[in-house]
Amino acid sequence: MNAQYSRMTEEALREEIKELRVAAQKAEAKGMINEYAVHERKILMAEAYLLDPADYEAGAVYSMKDDPAETFEINYMNGVFAWGYRNSGKKLEAVPISVLGNKLSQGEG
């Protein structure tokens, strides 16, 4: 599907995720690592649009889903992207909210 995720309904997003998972499994089975990674990133982006950005707050620290030992402190939100710092680093980066896990500490919010 070529529609923008921001314009898709929840049902269309869920269908897109399902299709992307199938495509990722096929790529993985064929050993196409790069293609697999692209599908995985698209899944994360589509999943972000199923979440409510209002549930995430500036100043709060969250674990990362793929590595709970890693943390991400949100500086500010911009749509479905959280801008902030990984592991208390100094480099500002953006991550889709779908990669954030449990809230570890309260924000200013």
Stockholm file with secondary structure:
# STOCKHOLM 1.0

chainA/1-109         MNAQYSRMTEEALREEIKELRVAAQKAEAKGMINEYAVHERKILMAEAYLLDPADYEAGAVYSMKDDPAETFEINYMNGVFAWGYRNSGKKLEAVPISVLGNKLSQGEG
#=GR chainA/1-109 SS CCSCGGGSCHHHHHHHHHHHHHHHHHHHHTTCHHHHHHHHHHHHHHHHTTSCGGGSCTTCEEEETTEEEEEEEEEEEETTEEEEEETTCSCCEEEEGGGEEEEEECCCC
#=GC SS_cons         CCSCGGGSCHHHHHHHHHHHHHHHHHHHHTTCHHHHHHHHHHHHHHHHTTSCGGGSCTTCEEEETTEEEEEEEEEEEETTEEEEEETTCSCCEEEEGGGEEEEEECCCC
//
